[in-house]
Amino acid sequence: MSAKLKEGNIMKNFINILAVIIVALGLFSCEDFLNVTPEDRITNEMFWENQEDAQMALMGIYSVLQDNGVYGYGGGNDAKSSNAHQWAHWEGKQLQIGNGTVTPDIGGNVLGRWTDSYRGINRVNVFLENIDNVEGISESAKETMIGEAYFLRGVFYALLANSYGGVPVFTNPITAEEARSLTRATLEETWNQVHSDYDKAIARLNQDAPQAGRATLGAAYGMKMRAYLYQRDWDKVIEYADTIIDMNKYGLFHSYEGLFQVENEHNEEVIFNVEFMEGPRGQGSIFDRYWQPQNLENGINGSNSVAPIQHLVDAYGTLDGSQVDPENPYENRDPRLDFTILRPGAYFQGQLYPDELQNHTGQQVGFGIRKYTIEGDVTQWESPLNFIVLRYADVLLSKAEALIEKDNPNIAEAVRLINRIRTERDDVSMPSLSTSLSLDEARVKLRHERRIEFALEGLYWADEKRWDMIDDFRDDLYPIEVRSRDGGLIDTKFEGGFDSMYNRYPIPESEISLNPDLEQNPGY
C-alpha cells in the first residue's frame, strides 16, 4: 500500500472513529431546532481541555458531510434532474423533486438537506466558540483547525443557499427558543455569509492538509469558485479558477474510470472529497447497496434505487462524431458511457446485464449506475470509496462556462479547456471541438460536456437550475418520459412542463410549524 493510501486510511479512521465517540458521549445530541438543537452540552467542564478534544469536535463536523442531506446520497441526487429516475419513492424523495410533485411536507431530501446542513452549522458554531479554551495546542495547529471549521460552515450554507434561497443565518450557538424566532436572510445575505466563511478559511488553510481528506487552501478556493458559479458571477469564477490552476498542485487524472476506484483516492484531480471507510461502525457509504443490481445467488444484493434513463444515455456521443448505429447502440460510443452506466450487454463482477444480473423489483428502466460501485466483495452499506465533491475537471469546465457567459466572451479559450476534458485522459479520447464555434454553439457544447463528465456525481440538478436562470433551459428540456426496457411508461418528469418555482426546494413544513416566521418559497 502506498504512503498516500496509508495516510488516507488514517484520516478515514480519525474522522469516523472520533465521530462515533462524539455521538456516544452525547456531545452533539439533537432535538428540533431547525430540527437541530443548540448543542450546549459540549460546553461542559469535561470537554475542550486538550488538542484531542478539539480534534474530536472537528471530526464531528466532518462526519456530517456523510449524511444523506449533504453528500451521503452521492450521485443519487441526479434523480432530481434529467439524468436519472428514482423508483424508491419512500427514500430520499428525489423522485418527486425530479418530476415536479414535491411538496413542503414530503420529507426526504427536502427536510434532510435542511436538518443535516444546520446540524453541521451548529457544530461549527460550538467549535468556534470553544476552541480558544483548549490548552496545549500550537497556534499554527489551532489556526488550521479554525480554518477548516469556517470552510465547512461555508459548505453547509452554500448547500442551503443553492437549494432553498435565503435561509436563517447565525454564527453563534443559540438556544432552542431563539431558533424558533429566526427569520430568513435574503439570498444575497446568505451567499455573503458563504463567501465570508470561505475567506476566513483561505486566510488560515495551507496547500497541504495535516491529513489526507481534510480541507486545504485549494478546496477553499475551489468551493468559493463553485459558489460564484452558482451565483453566475463569471469574472469571479475565472479569478478563482485561475488561482487554483496557478497553484500547479492539481491536474486531470490519467484515467476517467480510475477516478472512482479505491486505489486511486486522493489523486491529483481530487480537490475535496468526503471520506468513507468499510467496517462495523456504519461509516461506509451506501453507494454499493443502492446502485448495484441484484443476483442473490451470487451475492450481489443491490437495490438500483436510482437508475440512469435513456435521455442521459442518448446524450453520449460517438468516438468519431458519427451518428449512433441503432442496430449496435453501444459500439463506438464515448468511453465515459461504460465507465458511468451499466447498460444491456455489459458485465458487472463477471455477470451479464440484464440477463444474469437484474434490476431490483419495481425498477425496469433498463440501466444501472456503474460509477461509485466496486466490483468485489463489499459489505452492504459499508463501501469504503470516498465521494468526490470537487475535482480539477470542474475547475476547467467552470472557467470555460464563465468565459462563454461573461460580457466579453472568449470562445476559443473556453473550447480549448473543454477539449482538455475530451482528449487528455488515457481512456477518453473524443474528437476535439472547433475553436471557431459561435457563442450559442459553445454554450451547447459546454453544457453537454458538463453533463457527460459529471454524470451521476450529483451535480446536474444545480447545473440545470443555473442554466434555467440564464435562458429558461428547462422549458426546452421538459417534459421527459421515463420508460421501461419494454417501452412502458414509468414516469414523466414535469408532465405539464417546467415551472420556475421548482428551481428552489420548499421550506420544510415541519420547520414552518416550529417557526411561523419562516416564510415559504413562492408557489408551494
Sequence and secondary structure as in RCSB ss.txt:
>XXXX:A:sequence
MSAKLKEGNIMKNFINILAVIIVALGLFSCEDFLNVTPEDRITNEMFWENQEDAQMALMGIYSVLQDNGVYGYGG
GNDAKSSNAHQWAHWEGKQLQIGNGTVTPDIGGNVLGRWTDSYRGINRVNVFLENIDNVEGISESAKETMIGEAY
FLRGVFYALLANSYGGVPVFTNPITAEEARSLTRATLEETWNQVHSDYDKAIARLNQDAPQAGRATLGAAYGMKM
RAYLYQRDWDKVIEYADTIIDMNKYGLFHSYEGLFQVENEHNEEVIFNVEFMEGPRGQGSIFDRYWQPQNLENGI
NGSNSVAPIQHLVDAYGTLDGSQVDPENPYENRDPRLDFTILRPGAYFQGQLYPDELQNHTGQQVGFGIRKYTIE
GDVTQWESPLNFIVLRYADVLLSKAEALIEKDNPNIAEAVRLINRIRTERDDVSMPSLSTSLSLDEARVKLRHER
RIEFALEGLYWADEKRWDMIDDFRDDLYPIEVRSRDGGLIDTKFEGGFDSMYNRYPIPESEISLNPDLEQNPGY
>XXXX:A:secstr
  HHHHHHHHHHHHHHHHHHHHHHHTTT    STT    GGGGSTTSSSSHHHHHHHHHHHHGGGGSIIIIITGG
GGGGGTTTEEE  TTSS HHHHHHT   TT  HHHHHHHHHHHHHHHHHHHHHHHGGG  S  HHHHHHHHHHHH
HHHHHHHHHHHHHHSS     S   HHHHTT     HHHHHHHHHHHHHHHHTT  SS SSTTS  HHHHHHHHH
HHHHHHT HHHHHHHHHHHHHTT     S TGGGGSGGGTT TTEEEEE    STTS SBSHHHHH  EEGGGTE
E    EEE HHHHTT  BTTS    TTSTTTTB THHHHHEE TT EETTEETTTTSB  TT  SS EE TT  S
S   TT B   EEEEEHHHHHHHHHHHHHHSSS  HHHHHHHHHHHHHSBTTB      TT  HHHHHHHHHHHH
HHHTTTTT HHHHHHHHHHHH HHHHH  EEEE TTS EEEEETTT   GGGGS    HHHHHH TTS   TT 
